[in-house]
Amino acid sequence: MIPVILFVVCILASSVGAVVGAGGGVIIKPVLDMIGILPVSTVSFCSGCTVLGMSISSLIRNRNNGVKLKIKTSTALALGAVCGGFVGQWLFDFVRNGFSNEHILGGIQAMVLTAINFFVFIYVCKKNQLPSKQIDSILVSVGIGIFLGMISAFLGIGGGPLNVAVLFFFFSMDAKEAAKNSLYIIIFSQISSIGTALATGSVPEFSWLNLCSMVIGGVGGALIGAAISKRIDNTGVEKILKILLLVLIVIGFYNVLKYMVF
């Protein structure tokens, strides 16, 4: 029964994640934490693997969809995300080992993720009233990528709406451009995060059946999301992103209470 639940959650999450560029992990992680069918650390690792498969599949499927992949900017961000992924994975292991309590780890992750989603929601709602930047500096882009990769690896979410908001604000991308470039960045950050976990022997216990169910769901969701993306415009993508953020904020508040209070 658990593999079926994991598959359904991942295919639905990855369908939405592929459309808005959130990667799916930002949905998978809080939803599975809320359901509570797997340990927090296992969810983080398996979610990261799922997001990697989903992001690769989505980019391959959308390679000729007419939306520009800004290689120079996104590669600089991606390289930064690789470095940030190492830091984020180290921070995750530090918190997990320091508290030796999955509930505290889950609570910290839930608080950070909920706060990020809240501020991103406010920004997305107001972004047309705010000036955006057009950063060309490779070094600045790498620095931003380090921050994104660190957050991504620590939370086990791939990238999430934070990637999209950063691409909106610092690089003046529209919704579809931000979605595609975000998935490109996510691939690099997840490779570094998963690679670090494997190299340091900090991979949590997991079932291969569960992991395969999640990854298959992620790849299936990527294909569904690519089909949906072709049928909607930038305004539609932004509307889906706003709805997603509201849902995630509600789930996040529940998870904070679940881990830190109940």
ABEGO torsion letter per residue (X at the ends): XAAAAAAAAAAAAAAAAAAAGAGGAAAAAAAAAAAGABBAAAAAAAAAAAAAAAAAAAAAAAAAAGBBBBAAAAAAAAAAAAAAAAAAAAAAAAAAAAAGBAAAAAAAAAAAAAAAAAAAAAAAAAAAABBBBBBABAAAAAAAAAAAAAAAAAAGAGAEAAAAAAAAAAAGBBAAAAAAAAAAAAAAAAAAAAAAAAAAGABBBBBAAAAAAAAAAAAAAAAAAAAAAAABBAAAAAAAAAAAAAAAAAAAAAAAAAAAAX
